[in-house]
Amino acid sequence: MSKRLFELGQVVATPGALELLERHSMTPMQFLQRHVTGDFGDLCAEDKEANDEGIWNRERILSSYKISEMEKLWVITEADRSSTCCLLPEEY
């Protein structure tokens, strides 16, 4: 198991994100574990590098995971590490 790179704070999820995951028999924990250990999902190299820097500079961290051909889940940890939210891109 990989090491946690930052604190998640209070974890919340939007109803849309929960519905998407339930429809695909997935749980938020699967993606939170990836997010907190540095697997930021389907991001370009530049965005992944920004996340790596953000861990050390205490900036916002964004992960994006492809759930199906047309659906994505975002996981965002706030810069102050007070909270992490699972949401759909259109809910941002």
N, C-alpha and C positions, 0 to 999 in steps of 0.2 A: 504494500500500500504506500502510495506517495505521500510526502509530507505536505501539510497545509502551509501555504505561502502567506496567508493573510487571514484576518478575522472576518467572518461574515456578518456579525452583528445580528439584529433581529431579522429572521427570514420570513418573507411574505410572498404571496403569489396572487396574481389576479385570477378572477373566475375563468377568464378565457384561457389562460395558461393551464389551469387545473383541468379544464374540460378537454383541451388538446391532449394532454398527457394521458388522461383517463381513457380517451378514445383509442389511444395507441398502446394501452396497457403498460405505461411507463410511470415512473414516480419522479417528483422533483429532486429527491435525494441523488438519483443517478447523475443528474446534471450539476447539482451543487458540488458533489465530490469531484467531478471533472474540473469545474470552474476554480475551486479553491486550491487545486493542485497544479494549476497552470496549463490545463488542456482547455484552451479557449474556443475550441470547435472550429467552425467554418468562417474564419476571419482571414483577411489578406495578411501577408507578412508584416506590412507596416502597422496594422492595427494590433497584431500580436506583440510587436516590439513596443508599441505604446503601452500595452498592458504590462509588459515586463518592467518597463520604467515606472509605470504607475504604482506597482507594488511597492517599490522602494521610495518613491516620491509622494506617497499617500494621495494618489489621484484616483478617480473613478475607474473601475475595471468592468469591461463588457465582454461577455461571451455570447456566441451565437451558434446554436445547434440546429441542424437540419433534421426535422422530425419526419417529414415526407417530402415528396417532390415540390409541393407548393407551400409547406408550412415550416416555420422556424420558431424556436423558443429562444428568447434572450434571457440572460442572467446578468444583472447589474449590481455591483457592490459600490456603495457610495464612498466618496473620497475619505470621509471621516470614519468609515467602517462601522457606522451605526446600524446599517441595514443592507440587506441584499434582497432583490426582488426578481422573481421569475415572471415574465410577461411576454406577450406577443409583440412583435415589432410595431404593429398598428396601434397598440395601446400606449406607446411611448409618448 
